[in-house]
Amino acid sequence: DNPAACVNCHVMQEMYDGWHKGSHKAVATCNDCHTPHTFPEKYLIKGLNGWNHSVAFTLNNFPEPIRITKLNREVAQGSCLYCHGALVTAISHPQDASPTDCLTCHAGVGHSR
């Protein structure tokens, strides 16, 4: 849960710096937004991401700037709703083909630029 572990990889420095300057620093670490809040899902995602990151960084096979995967974007969206769901219920549109996606308008919230 220590963000210093995530910033070990140079491609994460910009994300870490943005988090460090942003409003979420006071209330959330990387895992609060990037892993589910339930067991065993949290540890499954941590394991999967650990494996994927190890392979990508070992083989130097990743895009720069680093991009979030579809699965990890869904996890982050779930974390937005975990903390802010009661606040956004009135503006969410789950009946639409695609429910409201917090990251469409608030992409930089956790990593202020």
C-alpha positions as CSV (number, residue, x, y, z in Angstrom):
1,D,0.0,0.0,0.0
2,N,3.0,2.3,0.0
3,P,3.0,4.5,-3.2
4,A,6.9,4.5,-3.0
5,A,6.7,0.9,-4.3
6,C,4.7,1.9,-7.3
7,V,7.1,4.7,-8.2
8,N,10.0,2.2,-8.4
9,C,9.5,2.1,-12.1
10,H,10.5,5.3,-13.9
11,V,7.3,5.3,-16.0
12,M,5.3,5.8,-12.9
13,Q,7.1,9.0,-11.7
14,E,4.7,11.4,-13.5
15,M,1.7,9.5,-12.0
16,Y,3.3,9.6,-8.5
17,D,4.1,13.3,-8.7
18,G,0.5,14.0,-9.8
19,W,-0.9,12.0,-6.9
20,H,1.5,13.6,-4.5
21,K,0.3,17.1,-5.5
22,G,-3.4,16.1,-5.8
23,S,-6.3,16.1,-3.3
24,H,-6.5,12.3,-3.1
25,K,-3.0,12.1,-1.4
26,A,-4.7,12.9,1.9
27,V,-7.2,10.1,1.7
28,A,-6.0,7.4,-0.8
29,T,-3.0,5.4,-1.8
30,C,-2.5,3.7,-5.2
31,N,-4.2,0.6,-4.1
32,D,-7.3,2.5,-2.9
33,C,-8.1,3.4,-6.5
34,H,-6.3,0.7,-8.5
35,T,-7.4,-2.5,-6.7
36,P,-10.9,-3.6,-5.7
37,H,-12.1,-3.2,-2.1
38,T,-13.2,-6.8,-1.7
39,F,-11.4,-10.1,-1.0
40,P,-10.3,-12.0,-3.0
41,E,-10.6,-9.6,-5.9
42,K,-8.1,-7.2,-4.5
43,Y,-5.4,-9.8,-4.3
44,L,-6.3,-11.3,-7.7
45,I,-5.9,-7.9,-9.3
46,K,-2.7,-7.2,-7.4
47,G,-1.2,-10.5,-8.5
48,L,-2.3,-10.0,-12.1
49,N,-0.9,-6.5,-12.2
50,G,2.3,-7.5,-10.5
51,W,2.8,-10.3,-13.1
52,N,2.0,-8.0,-16.0
53,H,4.1,-5.2,-14.8
54,S,7.1,-7.5,-14.1
55,V,6.9,-9.0,-17.6
56,A,6.4,-5.6,-19.3
57,F,9.2,-3.9,-17.5
58,T,11.6,-6.8,-17.7
59,L,11.0,-7.1,-21.5
60,N,10.8,-3.3,-21.9
61,N,7.5,-3.9,-23.6
62,F,5.1,-1.1,-22.6
63,P,3.9,2.2,-24.1
64,E,5.2,5.5,-22.8
65,P,3.4,7.3,-21.5
66,I,2.0,4.3,-19.7
67,R,-1.7,3.6,-20.4
68,I,-4.3,2.1,-18.2
69,T,-5.8,-1.2,-19.4
70,K,-9.5,-1.8,-19.9
71,L,-9.7,-4.0,-16.8
72,N,-7.8,-1.5,-14.6
73,R,-10.0,1.3,-15.9
74,E,-13.0,-0.7,-14.7
75,V,-11.4,-1.3,-11.3
76,A,-10.6,2.5,-11.0
77,Q,-14.2,3.3,-12.0
78,G,-15.4,0.9,-9.3
79,S,-13.2,2.6,-6.8
80,C,-14.6,6.0,-7.7
81,L,-18.1,4.7,-7.0
82,Y,-17.0,2.9,-3.9
83,C,-16.0,6.3,-2.3
84,H,-18.3,8.7,-4.2
85,G,-21.3,6.6,-5.2
86,A,-23.7,8.2,-2.8
87,L,-22.7,11.6,-4.2
88,V,-23.1,10.8,-7.9
89,T,-26.2,8.5,-7.8
90,A,-28.4,11.4,-8.9
91,I,-26.3,12.1,-12.0
92,S,-25.5,8.5,-13.0
93,H,-27.4,6.9,-15.9
94,P,-27.2,3.1,-15.4
95,Q,-30.1,2.7,-17.8
96,D,-28.0,3.9,-20.7
97,A,-26.1,1.5,-22.9
98,S,-23.0,2.6,-21.1
99,P,-23.2,3.8,-17.5
100,T,-21.7,7.0,-16.5
101,D,-17.9,6.7,-16.6
102,C,-16.2,9.0,-14.0
103,L,-12.9,8.8,-15.9
104,T,-14.3,10.4,-19.0
105,C,-14.5,13.8,-17.4
106,H,-12.2,13.3,-14.4
107,A,-9.3,11.4,-16.0
108,G,-6.7,13.5,-14.1
109,V,-8.3,13.5,-10.7
110,G,-6.0,11.0,-9.0
111,H,-3.0,12.2,-10.9
112,S,-3.3,15.9,-11.2
113,R,-1.2,17.3,-14.0
